[in-house]
Amino acid sequence: MLKQSYMKKIYLFVTFLLAALLLQNCKKDTVTATATSANLFFAVINDTTWNADTVNASITYNSATKSKIFTCSGIGLNKEINMSVTQNNAPATTGFPLATYNVSTTSDVQMSYYTEQKNSAGADVLAPQGTVGPGSGTIIITAIDSVKKIITGTFSCSTMKNNYDSNGNIVSVYRSQISAGAFNNMPYKLVNN
């Protein structure tokens, strides 16, 4: 009886030891996915992925005001996104500070979103889809190569457009959501004024 109790303890000990070794060797596989895109400028607009066909970026230094302005735009599929960031008291260098820039009540950070509409003459034109108000837009410059003159960053914003009746009363509000926007290794022009 003593021998049987002793054997049971050894059996339990060995079972627990084997279970612990087995669990230690069974590691969960971890898969890391990274999203990359060959597109220079893209975003998700109202839950639909959008890519720009035509892109433009520049950094303009104004020696009289000691300001530097980064502008970036993309046009494609009858839509246009524009953004600009002004750096005041800026040095006359070819780069731009890596930082997060938020639309506020000043004009230092501006964003706009346009879509194709018919004007009063019946022609197709790109027209603004509301405004990006303070706190409704962000531009993050994440990398810049001032030698190769390429810039990378992300952006997001929401626009709001009021629709009025003939008496000037608001009859509806249209909102657009732009998220997951990015400009990837976008070439920029350097302009000195």
N, C-alpha and C positions, 0 to 999 in steps of 0.2 A: 504494500500500500504506500509506503514511504517512497519506494522506487518509482511508482506510478505518478505520484505527485511531483517528484523531482523531474521526471521526464516531461510532464505537462508544462512545467515552468520553462524548461529548456526549449521545448517546441514553441511556446509562445514568444520567447525571447528571439529565437531564430526567425520566426515569422515576422515579428516587428522589425527586425534588423533588415531582412530581405525587402520588406515593404518600403522602409526608409531609403534603402539604396535604390530601389526601383523608382521611387518618386523623385529622388535627386537626379537621376539620369534622364527622366522624362521632362525635358524642358519645353516650354511652349515656344513654337516657332513665331517669330515676330517678322512681319513683312512691313517694310517702310516704303511708301510710295511717294514720289515727288512729282508734282505737275510741272511740266515745262511746255513752253509754246514757242514756235518759230515766229509768231506774229509779233510785230513791234508794238502794237497798240490794240487792246481789246478790253471788253467789259461784259458784265451781265446786266442787260437793260430790261427791267420788268420781267425777270425770270427767263430771258432769252439771251443766249450768247451772241455777242456782236463783235465783229472784227473790222478794223479800219483798213481801207484800201490805200488811202492817201494820208501820210503823216507829215508833221512838221514840228520842229522844236528849235528853240533858240535861247541864248542867254545874251541879253543886251546890257552893256554897262554904259551909264550916263555919267560922264565925268563932272558935269555941272552940278548935278544933284547928288552925286556920290551914291547912286542907287543901281542895283542890278535886278533885272527882271527875267525870270525863267518863264517862257511860254511854251505850250505844248498843245497840239490839236490833232484830231483824227477824224476822217470822213470816210463813210462807207455805208452801203445799203440805205441811202437816203436819210442818214443820221449823222450828226456831228457833235463831238464833245470838245470843249475848249477849257483850258485852265491857264492861270498865270499866278506867279508868286513874286512879290516884290521884296527885295532885301534892301533896307535903308542903311545908310552909313556903311556901304560895302567897299571892300578893297577891289582894286582893278586887277583881279585874277581871272583865270579862264574857267574856274570851277564854280560850284554852288554848294552851300552847306547841306550836309545830310541831316535832315530833321523832319518833324511832322508839322505840317502847316494846315491850320483850320480856317475855314471861312468864318469871318467875324463881321463886326459892324464897320470895320475899315475896308479900304479897297486893296489892301496888301495881298489878299488871297481871293481869287475870283474863279468861279466855275460856271459853265453854261452848257445846256443841252438843246440841240435843234433837231427838228424832224421836217420832212418834206410836207408842204401844204400848198394849196392853190391860193395865189394872191387875188386881189380884186380884178385883175386883168385876165385871170384864168391860167396864168403861168405857174409852173411848179417851182417853188422856192423853199429854201431852208428857213424855218421860222422858229423862234425860241419857244421852248416848252416850259414856260414859267421861269421862276427864279430860284436860285440856290440861296437860301437865307442863312443868317448867322447860326452856326452850330450844325448846319446841314451838309457840310462837305469837308473832306479831308484829302490832302495830298501828302504822301510820304515819299521823300527822296531817299532811296536806300543805297545807291551806289552811283559814283560818277568817275569817269576817267577823263581828266582834263587834257591829257596828251592826245588820246584818240578821239576826244570830244564825243563821248557816248554817255548816256544817262539812263538810269533805271529807277523805277519807283512804282507805287501803287496809288490808287485813288478810289473814292466812293463819294456819292452825294445823293440827295433827293431834291427834286424840284416840285414846285407847287404853282399851278396856274389857275386863276379864278376866271370863270366864264360868266359874262354879264348879259342881262337882257337889254332891251332897247331903252329902258328907264335907268340903267346903271346899277341895277340890283344884281347881286351874285346869285346865279341860278345853279351853278355846280362848281366843284373844285376838282381839278385833274392833277394827280400826283404821278411822278415817274421816279423809279428807284434804280439807281446805277450802283452796282456793287461789284466786287472782285475785279476792279479795273486795274490795268497795269500797262506801263510802257517799259519794254524790255530792250536794253542796249540800244536805245534810240539815238541815232546820230543827231547832234545839234550844231547849229551855226553860232559862231561867236561874233557879236556886233558891238563895236565901240562907237559911241557918239561923243 
